[in-house]
Amino acid sequence: MIDLIRKIPKEKFPQHIAIIMDGNRRWAVEKGYPKFYGHKKGIDTVKTVVKAAKKIGVKYLTLYAFSTENWKRSLKEVSTLMALLKQAIKTYTPELLENDVSLKISGRVQEFSSELKKEIDKSVLKLSNCSSMVLNLALNYGGRAEIVDAVNKCLKNGLTEITEKDINDNLYTHPLPDPDLIIRTSGEMRISNFLIWQSAYSEFFVTSKYWPDFDEKDLFEAVINYSKRERRMGR
């Protein structure tokens, strides 16, 4: 399969892939595990997918890791997610450094605990000189909140007439390009408040697999599927 990917013309290859990592809890419940184990397995999948994306030359990989709506889950689950996130960032940073992958965070990070923010800042700084690929984690992220925050930044800067470029320049994801391909696992057919501004002309690929079962082969399949599409972009 990797041979097929290497034959994809540059103009048909997605430079920016974004993924809605869905299904951790359902995967765990169906297998008789506690929900936290599904999230733990999901982190293993993140490592697999980052490695696979870099292998085939993806320049930007955005992962929807924690949404603004996820705060509505039980206190126990949210606390578990925060602990797993902090530990994952701390332990995975050396591997990202070794693979020349930088880290960007998109979302309202200021609402996290000081301990988690400190760990995030340390990782982002340590990886700041990496240039092979950008791993963008959408944390405490919501597409509507992002647009609201971007508009408020524009107003704070004294703008009275706001253009699309003004909003683009103030999004959490700036200066990343819009995603070419958005993948969603678990078979759900919705965007779930993810990159709603940036995805105006993105291609979508949905798989019924839960995120813990998603692997290198599934990523490659999505990329090959994308390469066969004609992107007219309104033309």
C-alpha angles and dihedrals in degrees: 000000000000089000089059091051093051089057093056111113114244092246090055096049121094111239093186121040122182123192133200099209101208134166107044094128096042090049090054096045093049090052094046096250128131113264094249089063089060090055090047091052088047089061089055088054090052089058091049094049095045090053092047093047092052091047092061096041105259107165100198129028120183119191123193098223106158127005131206086247093056090078086076091071121097118294089241094055094045091049090050091050092050092050092048091048094051092048093045093052092047096048098036098050095083090054091049089050091050090052094046094243119149124210128229127178123210119192145047095315091161088076093063124093118278090246093055093044090051092052091048093049091049092052095046090050094046091052097040095108095050113111113172095087140352118230106201115193116200100214123175082355130163126168094219092046089051093055092046091050091047092052091047090052089053091051092046088054089057100256114152097179115043124204131195089256090055090055093044091052092054101045119116089244096055125157093023116102119246114276115267093198131026117195124196124191129205095045098269113149101213139090095228096210092302121146091330093165096042097044096065091118102015121130117237130219120184125191127187091222118109114240096254089058095047111109145169093284091054091051091050091049090054092049093049091048090051092050091060094057127095111230107203095170091207093310 
